[in-house]
Structure formats: structure tokens, C-alpha cells
Amino acid sequence: MGKIFDDLLNEDFNRILSKSIVREFDKHEIIFSKGSKPTYLFILLEGSVYICDDSIDGKRNILTIVNEKNDCFGEVYLFMNLDYPYYSIATTKVKVIQIPKDVFLSEKVLTERMNQFLAEKAYILSRKLQVLMKNSLREKILEVIKIKDIVYLKRYELAEYLGVSRPALSKEIYSLIDEGILELNEDGIINIIKR
């Protein structure tokens, strides 16, 4: 996916950086809270961030994972002037650039790149929707693996991503392995053998 700062001229980058905040977050630290008013566009420099929401019973649901350098997050609600309906949490030590909204809107180079970024993000979210629309857990697992979207996740993270219990996920994965549909390689990566 294209990134906001990819191939940006040094002078443009330095000008934007001089008007922004570079900030670090520790693992498990909240970057923005559910219900808070967006004031920054966040650009990931290092680490990994989950965008999450919790169910009424306290179960965490991972909406998306931000883990590539120069990925941005928090942009939709920033531009819609709505409070965040979810929260973001650092899953490792994280370093971000926080670009104030007025700075972002005054930089033509950023607004042009945001159009491409939003189109790509809409595509990724539509892929997740394809996964979640499957009727059975078996179909969801196979779809996730087929599109290679999140297979690097730990089992509990994949369960949170799919909105299912970890035991149910494990049972179905092992059933697919026993049936010869999936294989588990030495690195713990799951692959489809046959469809």
C-alpha cells in the first residue's frame, strides 16, 4: 500500500515535520481513546498499533492492524469531525508523527496523497468484510489465508480479528489440518494445501 511519506522530497518532509509532533508510546499504551475528539493524523514510524473496540462484555475486537512504516491512522474521523468510535493501542514500542489537522489541510502534497491512501484503505476494509461475510468459521479461516491479509497474527489475535473464541478457532484450524486442507509449517504459518 502506498504511504503518505513515500518518495516525499526532503524539503516537503522537513517542512511538515517542523509543524508536527514526533511522539513515542510504550507497549499497551493508548494512543487515542474511544470518544475522544480527533486533532491529529497519525503516521506510524516504528512499531505496531491495533485499532480496537471492546464489546459490552469486555472482549476486545481488532478492527485493523497498523504495522507498516509510514502507514497512517485516525484519518477518517479527523476529517469527518466526529469523535473516535474506537481506540488505538500500541502493541509494541511505537513511534508516530502527529500532524495537526490544519497543517495537513494546508499541505497540498499530503492532501493529494491522502486520496490514494483512502482508496487503498477502502480496498483493505472491503477484503476484511469479505472475510466476515462468510457463513462459517471454516470459510472465514480459508478466506483469511487465501488473501494473506493477517496470517502473521498469533492465534488469539486472529480470533479477536474474526470475532470468535480462541478454542473454536483452534478446533477448526486443526480440523482443516487433519482433513489435509491446511498445513502448518515450521514457522507456524498456515497454508492452504487444496481448495
Backbone as a chain_set.jsonl record, in Angstrom:
{"seq": "MGKIFDDLLNEDFNRILSKSIVREFDKHEIIFSKGSKPTYLFILLEGSVYICDDSIDGKRNILTIVNEKNDCFGEVYLFMNLDYPYYSIATTKVKVIQIPKDVFLSEKVLTERMNQFLAEKAYILSRKLQVLMKNSLREKILEVIKIKDIVYLKRYELAEYLGVSRPALSKEIYSLIDEGILELNEDGIINIIKR", "coords": {"N": [[0.845, -1.174, 0.0], [0.528, 2.21, -0.799], [2.182, 4.896, 0.837], [1.839, 7.851, 2.85], [4.186, 9.393, 3.169], [5.977, 8.256, 1.382], [8.569, 8.562, -0.963], [8.63, 11.339, -0.704], [9.769, 14.636, -1.116], [12.718, 15.838, 0.502], [12.663, 18.493, 1.441], [9.915, 19.01, 1.568], [9.118, 17.05, 3.415], [10.631, 17.812, 5.703], [9.544, 20.362, 6.197], [6.889, 19.74, 6.855], [7.33, 18.071, 9.048], [8.439, 19.902, 10.833], [6.226, 21.239, 11.725], [4.825, 19.429, 13.105], [4.356, 16.794, 15.592], [6.576, 14.496, 16.978], [6.214, 11.492, 18.553], [6.549, 9.013, 21.129], [5.252, 5.853, 22.179], [4.694, 3.484, 24.726], [4.538, -0.136, 24.856], [1.257, -1.387, 25.03], [0.211, 1.085, 25.631], [-2.298, 3.583, 25.332], [-3.061, 5.263, 22.376], [-4.984, 6.907, 21.153], [-8.208, 7.516, 22.565], [-11.421, 5.905, 22.762], [-14.204, 7.867, 21.972], [-12.837, 10.241, 22.196], [-11.902, 13.459, 20.807], [-10.733, 13.792, 17.562], [-7.624, 15.232, 16.685], [-5.293, 15.03, 15.353], [-3.549, 13.631, 12.541], [-2.187, 10.488, 12.404], [0.968, 9.134, 11.745], [2.665, 6.218, 11.35], [5.871, 5.473, 12.436], [7.514, 3.587, 13.652], [6.981, 0.299, 14.976], [3.896, -1.302, 16.065], [0.369, -1.055, 15.877], [-2.868, -1.534, 17.189], [-6.167, -1.001, 16.127], [-9.005, -0.839, 17.895], [-12.084, -2.045, 19.379], [-14.165, -2.581, 22.174], [-16.373, -5.13, 23.228], [-19.573, -5.25, 24.904], [-19.272, -7.077, 26.95], [-16.599, -6.844, 27.462], [-14.797, -8.007, 25.725], [-12.133, -7.757, 23.487], [-12.118, -6.478, 20.206], [-10.376, -6.538, 17.266], [-10.157, -4.116, 14.912], [-8.508, -3.189, 12.863], [-5.062, -3.473, 11.874], [-2.162, -1.66, 12.229], [0.941, -1.616, 10.992], [3.009, -1.068, 9.289], [5.708, 0.931, 8.239], [5.193, 4.378, 7.825], [2.466, 4.1, 7.456], [-0.765, 5.499, 7.866], [-3.139, 6.463, 10.404], [-6.299, 7.025, 12.043], [-7.42, 8.906, 10.437], [-9.975, 9.066, 9.161], [-12.038, 9.886, 10.971], [-10.946, 12.245, 11.813], [-11.2, 13.93, 9.604], [-13.917, 13.922, 9.287], [-14.847, 15.207, 11.459], [-15.802, 13.878, 13.742], [-16.135, 12.169, 16.885], [-13.844, 9.605, 17.973], [-14.926, 6.289, 17.391], [-13.711, 4.105, 18.418], [-10.656, 2.778, 19.869], [-7.06, 3.229, 19.898], [-4.182, 1.247, 20.353], [-0.858, 0.7, 21.388], [0.991, -2.061, 20.345], [3.519, -2.784, 20.495], [6.6, -1.12, 21.292], [6.12, 2.107, 20.124], [6.502, 4.608, 17.623], [5.372, 7.643, 16.431], [4.356, 10.166, 14.05], [2.552, 12.993, 14.704], [0.376, 14.815, 12.981], [-1.033, 17.924, 12.959], [-4.443, 18.744, 12.157], [-4.946, 21.188, 10.744], [-2.42, 21.723, 9.663], [-2.087, 19.511, 8.013], [-4.183, 19.927, 6.132], [-3.293, 22.239, 4.917], [-1.167, 21.492, 3.381], [-0.616, 20.716, 0.225], [0.662, 18.551, -1.042], [0.277, 16.485, 0.792], [-2.531, 16.233, 0.925], [-3.134, 15.402, -1.661], [-1.89, 12.878, -1.722], [-3.366, 11.596, 0.195], [-5.794, 10.928, -0.982], [-5.195, 8.683, -2.619], [-4.292, 6.949, -0.626], [-6.645, 6.615, 0.938], [-8.305, 5.3, -0.871], [-6.916, 2.871, -1.156], [-7.084, 1.968, 1.465], [-9.829, 1.612, 1.736], [-10.122, -0.546, 0.039], [-8.722, -2.567, 1.45], [-10.333, -2.74, 3.739], [-12.655, -3.641, 2.548], [-11.842, -6.17, 1.854], [-11.598, -7.317, 4.39], [-14.254, -7.276, 5.098], [-15.231, -9.109, 3.241], [-14.189, -11.435, 4.351], [-15.499, -11.508, 6.872], [-18.134, -11.79, 6.077], [-18.476, -14.392, 5.375], [-20.173, -17.475, 5.942], [-19.482, -19.546, 7.743], [-17.088, -20.403, 10.313], [-15.021, -21.924, 9.307], [-15.014, -21.19, 6.576], [-14.314, -18.509, 6.889], [-11.707, -18.681, 7.956], [-10.335, -19.931, 5.823], [-10.669, -17.968, 3.861], [-9.255, -15.794, 4.952], [-6.663, -16.826, 4.919], [-6.379, -17.251, 2.204], [-6.373, -14.647, 1.116], [-4.155, -13.737, 2.346], [-4.002, -11.774, 4.325], [-3.723, -11.417, 7.145], [-2.243, -13.48, 8.247], [0.008, -13.608, 9.81], [-0.601, -13.21, 12.403], [-0.862, -14.005, 15.903], [-2.58, -16.782, 17.36], [-4.62, -16.006, 19.257], [-4.9, -13.357, 18.506], [-5.819, -13.554, 15.879], [-8.258, -14.749, 16.422], [-9.506, -12.621, 17.781], [-9.579, -10.791, 15.692], [-11.325, -12.06, 13.926], [-13.514, -12.184, 15.519], [-14.222, -14.373, 17.11], [-14.132, -17.157, 19.464], [-11.024, -18.247, 20.889], [-10.628, -21.061, 21.427], [-12.562, -22.177, 19.665], [-11.577, -21.326, 17.206], [-9.033, -22.598, 17.142], [-9.84, -25.311, 17.21], [-11.149, -25.526, 14.732], [-9.088, -24.878, 12.934], [-7.279, -27.025, 13.395], [-8.912, -29.116, 12.629], [-9.125, -28.591, 9.885], [-6.475, -28.986, 9.192], [-6.172, -31.724, 9.83], [-7.875, -32.765, 7.895], [-6.402, -32.397, 5.665], [-6.549, -30.042, 4.266], [-5.346, -27.728, 5.107], [-1.979, -26.805, 6.011], [0.536, -26.625, 8.498], [3.406, -24.875, 8.736], [6.952, -25.034, 9.728], [7.429, -22.558, 10.852], [5.095, -21.853, 11.974], [3.257, -20.804, 10.254], [0.242, -20.873, 8.47], [-0.881, -22.61, 5.647], [-2.814, -23.074, 2.646], [-3.462, -26.24, 1.349], [-5.128, -27.61, -0.424], [-8.11, -26.715, -2.174]], "CA": [[0.0, 0.0, 0.0], [1.267, 3.468, -0.83], [2.227, 5.594, 2.121], [1.774, 9.299, 2.732], [5.52, 10.0, 3.066], [6.843, 7.58, 0.408], [9.148, 9.383, -2.042], [8.398, 12.761, -0.468], [11.003, 15.42, -1.155], [13.232, 16.176, 1.838], [12.204, 19.827, 1.866], [8.497, 18.879, 1.952], [9.072, 16.273, 4.639], [11.157, 18.62, 6.815], [8.583, 21.436, 6.478], [5.75, 19.12, 7.548], [7.819, 17.594, 10.342], [8.661, 21.061, 11.725], [4.917, 21.688, 12.217], [4.19, 18.248, 13.681], [4.903, 16.268, 16.844], [7.035, 13.109, 16.966], [5.918, 11.0, 19.901], [6.72, 7.582, 21.362], [4.306, 5.21, 23.082], [5.132, 2.177, 25.202], [3.638, -1.253, 24.597], [-0.024, -1.35, 25.747], [-0.227, 2.465, 25.887], [-3.373, 4.053, 24.457], [-2.641, 6.388, 21.533], [-6.174, 7.743, 21.292], [-9.274, 6.81, 23.279], [-12.781, 5.909, 22.236], [-14.946, 9.036, 22.428], [-12.034, 11.467, 22.165], [-12.007, 14.261, 19.589], [-9.504, 13.722, 16.759], [-6.954, 16.5, 16.388], [-4.083, 14.725, 14.591], [-3.367, 12.482, 11.675], [-1.062, 9.741, 12.937], [1.799, 8.41, 10.794], [3.492, 5.256, 12.076], [7.289, 5.407, 12.072], [8.044, 2.317, 14.17], [6.121, -0.463, 15.87], [2.633, -1.877, 15.625], [-0.775, -0.473, 16.569], [-4.184, -2.102, 16.934], [-7.351, -0.162, 16.228], [-9.876, -1.802, 18.57], [-13.284, -1.691, 20.116], [-14.489, -3.625, 23.13], [-17.787, -5.475, 23.32], [-20.182, -4.948, 26.206], [-18.721, -7.997, 27.952], [-15.185, -6.576, 27.646], [-13.97, -8.714, 24.745], [-11.51, -6.851, 22.519], [-12.239, -6.797, 18.791], [-9.39, -5.798, 16.476], [-10.746, -3.65, 13.662], [-7.423, -3.186, 11.888], [-3.713, -3.5, 12.408], [-1.265, -0.727, 11.553], [2.272, -2.1, 11.36], [3.991, -0.749, 8.263], [6.253, 2.284, 8.333], [4.504, 5.439, 7.075], [1.015, 3.92, 7.44], [-1.442, 6.491, 8.701], [-4.354, 6.004, 11.063], [-7.072, 8.081, 12.694], [-7.714, 9.939, 9.45], [-11.379, 9.18, 8.756], [-12.808, 10.687, 11.925], [-10.329, 13.569, 11.829], [-11.765, 14.738, 8.519], [-15.373, 13.974, 9.425], [-15.133, 15.956, 12.684], [-16.547, 13.021, 14.656], [-15.333, 11.523, 17.917], [-13.434, 8.246, 17.638], [-15.816, 5.239, 17.905], [-12.822, 3.025, 18.82], [-9.409, 3.27, 20.447], [-5.835, 2.651, 19.33], [-3.267, 0.814, 21.411], [0.448, 0.235, 20.917], [1.221, -3.479, 20.646], [4.967, -2.811, 20.721], [7.024, 0.268, 21.441], [5.65, 2.765, 18.911], [6.889, 5.986, 17.354], [4.475, 8.214, 15.428], [4.309, 11.605, 13.786], [1.198, 13.515, 14.854], [0.246, 16.004, 12.135], [-2.295, 18.624, 13.249], [-5.367, 18.795, 11.025], [-4.75, 22.402, 9.935], [-1.168, 21.554, 8.92], [-2.359, 18.545, 6.947], [-5.025, 20.531, 5.096], [-2.562, 23.307, 4.221], [-0.093, 20.886, 2.583], [-1.192, 20.119, -0.977], [1.291, 17.257, -1.305], [-0.342, 15.496, 1.674], [-3.932, 16.013, 0.562], [-3.145, 14.604, -2.893], [-1.524, 11.506, -1.384], [-4.414, 11.014, 1.031], [-6.81, 10.325, -1.849], [-4.729, 7.346, -2.971], [-4.266, 6.17, 0.6], [-8.005, 6.261, 1.338], [-8.792, 4.285, -1.813], [-6.277, 1.607, -0.794], [-7.621, 1.542, 2.755], [-11.181, 1.113, 1.47], [-9.943, -1.877, -0.545], [-8.352, -3.483, 2.535], [-11.514, -2.948, 4.577], [-13.604, -4.477, 1.814], [-11.344, -7.545, 1.974], [-11.988, -7.824, 5.711], [-15.693, -7.503, 5.028], [-15.39, -10.377, 2.531], [-13.917, -12.493, 5.326], [-16.527, -11.541, 7.913], [-19.426, -12.147, 5.495], [-18.557, -15.842, 5.195], [-21.155, -18.042, 6.875], [-18.926, -20.416, 8.783], [-15.73, -20.113, 10.762], [-14.153, -22.609, 8.345], [-14.907, -20.335, 5.387], [-13.584, -17.297, 7.278], [-10.283, -19.035, 8.068], [-9.811, -20.159, 4.474], [-10.633, -16.68, 3.148], [-8.139, -15.02, 5.507], [-5.415, -17.405, 4.419], [-6.354, -17.048, 0.746], [-5.982, -13.271, 0.783], [-2.873, -13.488, 3.03], [-4.142, -10.461, 4.945], [-3.319, -11.32, 8.545], [-1.823, -14.796, 8.725], [1.141, -13.488, 10.73], [-1.111, -12.982, 13.746], [-0.939, -15.111, 16.856], [-3.917, -17.373, 17.324], [-5.593, -15.189, 19.989], [-5.124, -12.141, 17.73], [-6.678, -13.942, 14.76], [-9.601, -14.932, 16.996], [-10.062, -11.285, 18.017], [-9.818, -10.199, 14.37], [-12.514, -12.695, 13.356], [-14.62, -12.061, 16.462], [-14.598, -15.712, 17.574], [-13.33, -17.598, 20.607], [-9.779, -18.916, 20.522], [-10.801, -22.515, 21.322], [-13.299, -22.516, 18.437], [-10.646, -21.112, 16.092], [-8.044, -23.686, 17.17], [-10.511, -26.557, 16.837], [-11.411, -25.508, 13.292], [-7.796, -24.936, 12.23], [-6.77, -28.397, 13.473], [-9.792, -29.939, 11.809], [-8.712, -28.354, 8.495], [-5.163, -29.636, 9.032], [-6.429, -33.168, 9.816], [-8.536, -33.106, 6.631], [-5.464, -32.191, 4.573], [-6.862, -28.798, 3.558], [-4.326, -26.775, 5.546], [-0.759, -27.321, 6.627], [1.198, -25.71, 9.412], [4.845, -25.068, 8.51], [7.797, -24.973, 10.928], [7.372, -21.212, 11.427], [3.747, -21.629, 12.494], [2.434, -20.176, 9.221], [-0.754, -21.776, 7.931], [-1.042, -22.526, 4.201], [-3.836, -23.928, 2.054], [-2.922, -27.295, 0.501], [-6.093, -27.78, -1.512], [-9.354, -25.953, -2.025]], "C": [[0.886, 1.231, 0.0], [1.168, 4.189, 0.505], [2.3, 7.096, 1.885], [3.153, 9.906, 2.501], [6.438, 9.327, 2.051], [7.277, 8.557, -0.685], [8.858, 10.878, -1.9], [9.735, 13.486, -0.485], [11.422, 15.795, 0.253], [12.717, 17.514, 2.325], [10.738, 19.793, 2.284], [8.381, 18.143, 3.288], [9.519, 17.111, 5.837], [10.199, 19.752, 7.19], [7.4, 20.878, 7.279], [6.162, 18.675, 8.948], [8.006, 18.749, 11.33], [7.356, 21.581, 12.332], [4.171, 20.568, 12.945], [4.881, 17.836, 14.978], [5.351, 14.824, 16.608], [6.908, 12.609, 18.394], [6.11, 9.492, 19.976], [5.694, 7.096, 22.373], [4.887, 3.861, 23.48], [4.105, 1.114, 24.835], [2.447, -1.175, 25.553], [-0.501, 0.064, 26.074], [-1.277, 2.862, 24.852], [-2.872, 5.283, 23.69], [-3.784, 7.391, 21.415], [-7.298, 6.888, 21.846], [-10.598, 6.898, 22.537], [-13.508, 7.118, 22.823], [-14.151, 10.334, 22.42], [-12.164, 12.163, 20.808], [-10.693, 14.179, 18.828], [-8.923, 15.116, 16.499], [-5.728, 16.296, 15.512], [-4.321, 13.597, 13.596], [-2.12, 11.795, 12.196], [-0.355, 9.001, 11.806], [2.725, 7.507, 11.601], [4.916, 5.28, 11.54], [7.896, 4.073, 12.476], [6.971, 1.638, 15.005], [4.861, -0.976, 15.21], [1.5, -1.362, 16.509], [-2.029, -1.253, 16.195], [-5.209, -0.982, 17.04], [-8.439, -1.109, 16.712], [-11.155, -1.166, 19.086], [-13.568, -2.862, 21.053], [-15.99, -3.867, 23.132], [-18.29, -5.145, 24.721], [-19.599, -5.835, 27.302], [-17.202, -7.867, 28.114], [-14.256, -7.269, 26.68], [-13.441, -7.714, 23.712], [-11.721, -7.378, 21.104], [-11.251, -5.913, 18.033], [-10.036, -5.415, 15.154], [-9.713, -3.639, 12.544], [-6.09, -3.136, 12.612], [-2.859, -2.557, 11.568], [0.142, -1.136, 11.955], [3.332, -1.857, 10.292], [4.414, 0.702, 8.383], [5.527, 3.204, 7.35], [3.026, 5.167, 6.849], [0.397, 5.024, 8.278], [-2.694, 5.881, 9.31], [-5.001, 7.177, 11.783], [-7.57, 9.138, 11.732], [-9.2, 10.135, 9.176], [-12.14, 10.113, 9.689], [-12.218, 12.079, 12.101], [-11.002, 14.466, 10.794], [-13.286, 14.824, 8.561], [-15.808, 14.775, 10.653], [-16.047, 15.186, 13.634], [-15.597, 12.455, 15.694], [-14.979, 10.103, 17.477], [-14.439, 7.239, 18.207], [-15.028, 4.019, 18.389], [-11.574, 3.63, 19.448], [-8.234, 2.641, 19.718], [-4.872, 2.371, 20.469], [-1.974, 0.311, 20.779], [0.62, -1.219, 21.306], [2.703, -3.771, 20.82], [5.337, -1.382, 21.1], [6.752, 0.945, 20.095], [6.18, 4.19, 18.838], [6.009, 6.493, 16.219], [4.79, 9.692, 15.202], [2.849, 11.99, 13.908], [1.131, 14.821, 14.07], [-1.082, 16.676, 12.468], [-3.141, 18.761, 11.984], [-5.116, 20.013, 10.14], [-3.461, 22.346, 9.12], [-1.403, 20.614, 7.744], [-3.132, 19.195, 5.802], [-4.31, 21.634, 4.319], [-1.451, 22.771, 3.317], [-0.686, 20.118, 1.404], [-0.627, 18.724, -1.247], [0.669, 16.158, -0.434], [-1.78, 15.207, 1.272], [-4.048, 15.197, -0.718], [-2.856, 13.136, -2.59], [-2.601, 10.814, -0.55], [-5.5, 10.367, 0.17], [-6.431, 8.891, -2.218], [-4.751, 6.429, -1.751], [-5.668, 5.709, 0.996], [-8.615, 5.219, 0.409], [-8.209, 2.916, -1.457], [-6.822, 1.067, 0.52], [-9.041, 0.986, 2.593], [-11.113, -0.297, 0.888], [-9.623, -2.905, 0.543], [-9.553, -3.772, 3.434], [-12.565, -3.787, 3.856], [-13.158, -5.933, 1.834], [-11.711, -8.13, 3.336], [-13.482, -8.122, 5.732], [-15.995, -8.81, 4.29], [-15.184, -11.551, 3.486], [-15.078, -12.625, 6.299], [-17.899, -11.946, 7.384], [-19.562, -13.657, 5.269], [-19.443, -16.428, 6.291], [-20.534, -18.817, 8.022], [-17.516, -19.971, 9.157], [-14.727, -20.741, 9.803], [-13.937, -21.723, 7.113], [-14.117, -19.059, 5.692], [-12.087, -17.564, 7.348], [-9.668, -19.197, 6.688], [-9.709, -18.856, 3.678], [-9.475, -15.825, 3.643], [-6.821, -15.528, 4.937], [-5.274, -17.155, 2.918], [-5.882, -15.638, 0.387], [-4.692, -12.848, 1.49], [-2.862, -12.137, 3.754], [-3.498, -10.401, 6.324], [-2.782, -12.624, 9.095], [-0.619, -14.749, 9.657], [0.689, -13.278, 12.165], [-0.997, -14.232, 14.605], [-2.386, -15.593, 16.878], [-4.95, -16.514, 18.065], [-5.898, -13.9, 19.237], [-6.035, -12.415, 16.53], [-8.112, -14.144, 15.252], [-10.265, -13.573, 17.247], [-10.403, -10.595, 16.699], [-11.105, -10.75, 13.758], [-13.737, -12.591, 14.27], [-15.143, -13.408, 16.939], [-13.741, -16.084, 18.781], [-12.077, -18.32, 20.109], [-9.936, -20.439, 20.474], [-11.537, -22.934, 20.04], [-12.395, -22.372, 17.216], [-9.64, -22.259, 16.018], [-8.651, -24.999, 16.716], [-10.714, -26.609, 15.323], [-10.117, -25.566, 12.486], [-7.257, -26.368, 12.242], [-7.64, -29.372, 12.689], [-9.41, -29.807, 10.33], [-7.345, -28.984, 8.207], [-5.346, -31.153, 8.935], [-7.064, -33.627, 8.501], [-7.617, -32.902, 5.426], [-5.739, -30.941, 3.749], [-5.818, -27.735, 3.874], [-3.09, -27.529, 6.006], [-0.163, -26.217, 7.482], [2.691, -25.92, 9.222], [5.63, -24.868, 9.8], [7.806, -23.6, 11.598], [6.003, -20.891, 12.024], [2.827, -20.943, 11.501], [1.514, -21.232, 8.632], [-0.886, -21.526, 6.431], [-2.143, -23.446, 3.745], [-3.145, -24.952, 1.16], [-3.833, -27.493, -0.7], [-7.365, -27.035, -1.179], [-10.514, -26.819, -2.409]], "O": [[1.883, 1.286, 0.72], [0.163, 4.082, 1.207], [2.769, 7.549, 0.84], [3.283, 10.843, 1.714], [7.57, 9.774, 1.866], [6.46, 9.281, -1.253], [8.846, 11.599, -2.898], [10.72, 12.999, 0.071], [10.573, 16.045, 1.108], [12.37, 17.657, 3.498], [10.351, 20.463, 3.241], [7.64, 18.563, 4.177], [8.853, 17.116, 6.872], [10.054, 20.07, 8.37], [6.97, 21.48, 8.263], [5.428, 18.879, 9.914], [7.759, 18.591, 12.526], [7.38, 22.286, 13.342], [3.023, 20.743, 13.351], [5.86, 18.45, 15.401], [4.579, 14.017, 16.091], [7.427, 13.22, 19.329], [5.864, 8.778, 19.004], [5.315, 7.818, 23.296], [5.501, 3.178, 22.661], [2.95, 1.424, 24.54], [2.618, -0.926, 26.746], [-1.527, 0.221, 26.735], [-1.17, 2.532, 23.671], [-2.33, 6.218, 24.279], [-3.571, 8.594, 21.562], [-7.336, 5.678, 21.623], [-10.853, 7.841, 21.787], [-13.438, 7.364, 24.027], [-14.718, 11.41, 22.614], [-12.491, 11.537, 19.8], [-9.639, 14.469, 19.393], [-9.643, 16.049, 16.141], [-5.175, 17.261, 14.982], [-5.178, 12.735, 13.791], [-1.099, 12.448, 12.411], [-0.997, 8.322, 11.005], [3.484, 7.987, 12.444], [5.141, 5.126, 10.339], [8.694, 3.495, 11.737], [6.158, 2.296, 15.655], [4.761, -1.076, 13.987], [1.647, -1.247, 17.725], [-2.233, -1.594, 15.029], [-5.131, -0.128, 17.924], [-8.767, -2.077, 16.026], [-11.283, 0.052, 19.208], [-13.237, -4.005, 20.74], [-16.78, -2.927, 23.047], [-17.508, -4.803, 25.608], [-19.449, -5.402, 28.444], [-16.581, -8.669, 28.812], [-13.038, -7.137, 26.798], [-14.199, -6.93, 23.141], [-11.531, -8.564, 20.834], [-11.288, -4.688, 18.147], [-10.417, -6.282, 14.368], [-10.005, -4.032, 11.415], [-6.008, -2.802, 13.794], [-2.842, -2.65, 10.34], [0.51, -1.021, 13.124], [4.439, -2.388, 10.387], [3.589, 1.59, 8.6], [5.286, 2.844, 6.198], [2.376, 5.918, 6.122], [0.968, 5.438, 9.287], [-3.239, 4.905, 8.795], [-4.355, 8.178, 12.092], [-8.09, 10.167, 12.162], [-9.641, 11.267, 8.979], [-12.816, 11.033, 9.23], [-12.928, 13.002, 12.5], [-11.332, 15.618, 11.076], [-13.875, 15.705, 7.935], [-17.001, 14.995, 10.861], [-16.947, 15.758, 14.249], [-14.407, 12.278, 15.432], [-15.712, 9.477, 16.711], [-14.777, 7.319, 19.389], [-15.627, 3.0, 18.734], [-11.45, 4.851, 19.547], [-8.389, 1.646, 19.01], [-4.76, 3.146, 21.418], [-1.988, -0.404, 19.776], [0.42, -1.58, 22.466], [3.092, -4.862, 21.238], [4.459, -0.526, 21.214], [7.115, 0.412, 19.047], [6.292, 4.884, 19.849], [5.908, 5.855, 15.171], [5.397, 10.361, 16.038], [1.993, 11.372, 13.275], [1.753, 15.813, 14.449], [-2.142, 16.077, 12.284], [-2.61, 18.88, 10.88], [-5.078, 19.888, 8.916], [-3.413, 22.864, 8.004], [-0.975, 20.885, 6.622], [-2.773, 19.032, 4.636], [-4.682, 21.931, 3.184], [-0.856, 23.537, 2.56], [-1.194, 19.009, 1.566], [-1.365, 17.82, -1.638], [0.548, 15.017, -0.88], [-2.203, 14.05, 1.279], [-4.963, 14.384, -0.851], [-3.507, 12.249, -3.141], [-2.732, 9.591, -0.587], [-6.068, 9.349, 0.567], [-7.263, 7.988, -2.134], [-5.175, 5.277, -1.836], [-5.862, 4.546, 1.35], [-9.362, 4.349, 0.857], [-8.927, 1.916, -1.456], [-7.001, -0.14, 0.677], [-9.405, 0.004, 3.24], [-11.948, -1.144, 1.205], [-10.194, -3.996, 0.552], [-9.767, -4.914, 3.843], [-13.285, -4.559, 4.49], [-13.994, -6.837, 1.833], [-12.089, -9.297, 3.431], [-13.916, -9.112, 6.321], [-16.912, -9.538, 4.67], [-15.916, -12.54, 3.433], [-15.583, -13.724, 6.526], [-18.746, -12.399, 8.155], [-20.661, -14.141, 4.998], [-19.459, -15.939, 7.421], [-21.015, -18.749, 9.153], [-16.849, -19.258, 8.407], [-13.688, -20.144, 9.519], [-12.805, -21.535, 6.667], [-13.345, -18.586, 4.858], [-11.287, -16.768, 6.857], [-8.596, -18.657, 6.417], [-8.765, -18.668, 2.91], [-8.784, -15.197, 2.841], [-5.97, -14.741, 4.523], [-4.18, -16.881, 2.426], [-5.087, -15.459, -0.536], [-4.19, -11.745, 1.27], [-1.843, -11.448, 3.788], [-2.8, -9.437, 6.64], [-2.857, -12.856, 10.302], [-0.263, -15.772, 10.242], [1.527, -13.178, 13.061], [-1.03, -15.358, 14.108], [-3.296, -14.878, 16.459], [-6.05, -16.311, 17.552], [-7.017, -13.392, 19.31], [-6.909, -11.611, 16.207], [-9.065, -13.756, 14.577], [-11.448, -13.396, 16.959], [-11.409, -9.892, 16.607], [-11.879, -10.011, 13.15], [-14.858, -12.875, 13.849], [-16.343, -13.58, 17.149], [-12.753, -15.415, 19.084], [-12.082, -18.927, 19.038], [-9.417, -21.062, 19.548], [-11.176, -23.927, 19.41], [-12.44, -23.194, 16.301], [-9.422, -22.827, 14.947], [-8.048, -25.723, 15.924], [-10.471, -27.644, 14.704], [-10.063, -26.238, 11.456], [-6.824, -26.87, 11.205], [-7.135, -30.354, 12.145], [-9.377, -30.803, 9.607], [-7.099, -29.46, 7.099], [-4.754, -31.798, 8.07], [-6.819, -34.745, 8.047], [-8.002, -33.198, 4.295], [-5.213, -30.801, 2.645], [-5.452, -26.939, 3.01], [-3.141, -28.713, 6.342], [-0.343, -25.029, 7.211], [3.205, -27.003, 9.504], [5.051, -24.569, 10.844], [8.149, -23.485, 12.774], [5.78, -19.787, 12.52], [1.724, -20.536, 11.866], [1.943, -22.346, 8.33], [-0.991, -20.381, 5.992], [-2.394, -24.48, 4.365], [-2.335, -24.586, 0.308], [-3.377, -27.539, -1.843], [-7.648, -26.762, -0.012], [-11.661, -26.374, -2.357]]}, "num_chains": 1, "name": "protein.A"}
